[in-house]
Amino acid sequence: MKIDKEFVHPSHPNHKLKLEYTETPFCCDGCGEAGIGLKYRCQMCDFDLHKVCAMAPNSIAHAFYKKCEFRFYYKPPGAYKRVCDACRKDVQGFVYHCTRCGFDLHPCCANLPLRLDDGEQHNFYLCEKLSSACHRCGNKGLGWSYRSECKNYCLHVSCVKEMLVESWQTIYLNQNKNGKHREVQMGMLAPSLKGTMQNHHKGRVGKVRRCCQMATSALRIIISAILGDPTAIIAAVIGVLLSK
């Protein structure tokens, strides 16, 4: 698929959006979700779109909802608040909606791969429902998740999104009174998967170490899938998530 370096988007018709790369987190003005890496931006208006949101087709199908036809909307349809059925987060802007069934998907969630391969013989599969507890929150809950082929490792898509936002707040949003970024000890305020795993495995050091190794691998490829752009910044983010 050809990627235009600049174009006019219907949601921002007055100026052209230019494709650029950033290692600084941003909020997409289309869907309202966090992003990093490739984006389309209007420098004059401080307007940003995920690459996925900017290039979203008018309609899609999804393997989890075989009877649905999802159509793209710039604003959530209807008078009631809508929730993405993938990540269980509020729909604040761009959305794919099935009128017949009532399901909703953020564009980035709709674009998540069904299968991930970390290159080290570990495959992860996107699941509509969890049959075992998520390693982040400890619950099964609603919403999509990625599960390892061995079925020993699971992470909600929503949990990974929360971890990303929390880590970015730690790294980027802690500022002093002069508006300058403070130096932050990586991991001081970030969520700790390691602590969760210690509780899960009741302090068994070897089991926790192996699980953390798999967590590193899983997080890397799941974060890459959610952001749609594997970049160098992901390694730093993972370092924060797995610290302590």
N, C-alpha and C positions, 0 to 999 in steps of 0.2 A: 504494500500500500504506500503510495506517494505521500510524503509529509511536506506540506507547504511551509516555507520559512516565515511567511507573513500573509495574512488575509483579514478580511472584514468578517466578524462574527455577528449574527443577528442579534445577540444579546448586548452588543456594544457596537452599534452601526456607525458611529461618528469617526472612529479612528481604526487604523489597521492594528492588529495584534501581531507581535513578532515572537517567534520561537526563541527561547533562551534557556539557559541552564543555570540553576542556582543550588547552592548547598545550604542556603538559609531557608528554613521552613516558611511556608506561606499559607494563607487561607484562600481557597478557591472561591472567587466571586460568583461562580456558577452554582456549585452544589453546596458550598459552605463547609466542606471538609478540608482537613489539612493536606498539604502536599509538599514535595521536595523534588529536586531534579529538573526534568524538562517541563516547561510550562509556556503558555502563550500570554504575553503581557503587553499592556498599553502603558508606556512610561508616563505619558501625559496625565493619565487619569488614575494611576496606581491601581490598575485593573488586571487581575490574574485569572487564568483558567488552567486547570489540569489539561494536559494534552488529551487525555481520554474524554474530558468534558467538551473540549473545543471541537473534537473530531467525532462526536457521538452521532451514530446513524439515527434515522427517524424511527426505526422499529427494530426490535431484536427478538429472538427466541432464547430460552434457557433450558438446559437439560433437567433442572429440578422442577420446572413448571411446564410440562409438555403440552398442557391444554391452554396455556396463556400466550397472548400476543402483547408484548410490552411496547408501548409507544412512548416516545420521548416528549417530555413537557419541560418548559422553562420554569414553571412554578407548580407546586403541588396542586393537583386538581381537587375540587370539592371544598367544602367549608370547614372540614375537620382536619386536625393535625394528623399528618401521616408519618409512619415509621418504616424505615428500610427493613425488609424482611431478612436481609443478609446479616447486617451488623446490629440491628435493633436500635440504631441511632435515629434521631429525628430527621425528617426530610425538610431541608431549609431552602431548597432551590431546585436545580436540575434534577430530574427523576425519570426513571422508566416506570410506567404504571400500566397494569392490566385492568381495563375497565370491567371486564366480565368477572374476574376472580378477586380483584381488589388488592393484588400484591404490588409492592413497590420496591424498587432497587436503586440505590445510588449508582450513577454511571461507573464509578471505579469498582464498586462491588460487583456489578453485572459483568465486569471485565476480568474478574479473578479467574485464573486458570483452574481447571478441574483436577489437574495433576501437576505436582512439582517434583523436580529431581535435583538433589543437591550436589550431584556429581560424585558422591561417595557411597553409592549403592543404598541410599536412603530415599525412598519415595514417600511423598505426602499427598493425600487425597482430600479434596474439598468435600465436606459432608454437610448435608442439610440439617441433620440432628446428631447430637453426641450420644454415644452409648456408654461412655466412661467420662470421668471428671476432667475438666479443663485444668492444665497445670498452672494456670495463672490464678483463676478465681476459685478453683476447687469445686465448681458446680457443673452440672450438665446444661441446664438452662436452654433458652431459645436462641436462635441465630446460627449462622453457619460457623464451621470450624475447619481447621486442617488437622488431619490425623495421620500419624505415621503408618506405613504399611504393616508394621508389626503390632499396631494398635496399642502401643504402650505410651505414646506421646500425643497429646491433643492440645490445641489452642483455639479458643474462640477468635474469630476475626475481630469482634468488638474489643476483646481484651488486648490484642496486639495494637489496635488503634489507640486505646487508652494509654498503653505503655509508651507509644511513640509521642503522644502529646505531652505526657508527664516528663519524659526525658528531654524533649525540646524546651519545655519550660525551665528545666534545670539548666540546660546548656545555654540557651539564648535569651530567656526572658527575665533572668535575675539581673537587674540593673541597679546601679547606684543612683544617687540623687542627681548626678550630672548627666544621666542618660547613657553612661558607658557601661559596657558589660563587665560585671565582676568576674574575677577568676573563681571558678567553681570546682571543688574537688569532685571528680567524676564519681558518681555513685552515692554522694552524701544524701541527696534527696530523691534519687530515682527509685522506682519500684525494684524489688529484688526477687527475681525468679528463684535464685538459689535458696533464699529463706523459705519460700513456698515448698520447694522440693525437699528441704530438710525436714519440714513438718510432714510432708507426704510420705517420706521414707523413714521417718522416726530416727533420724540421726545416723543412719548407716552411711559412713563416709564414702566407701567404694561405690555404692549405689547412687549417692548424690552426685559424685564426680562424673560417673558415666551418663547420668541423666542431664547434667549441665553441659557435657560435651554435645549430647544430642540436641539440647536446647539451643546451643549456639548455632548449630547447623540448621535447625528448624527455623529459628528466628530470622536468620539471614535470608533464607529463600522466601519465607512468608512475608517479611517486610518488603522484600523486593517485589513480590507479587502485588501487595496492597498499594505500594507507591507506583508500580508500573515502570520503575526505572532503577535498576541496581546501580548504586553509585558508591564512591569511597566513603561518604558520610555514614553509610549504613554500618560499617565496621565500628565506628566510634559510638554510634547509638547502641549497638549490641553490647559493647564494652560497658556502658552505663547500666543497661538492663540486667546484666549478669554479675554486676559487682556486689561486694559485701559477702 
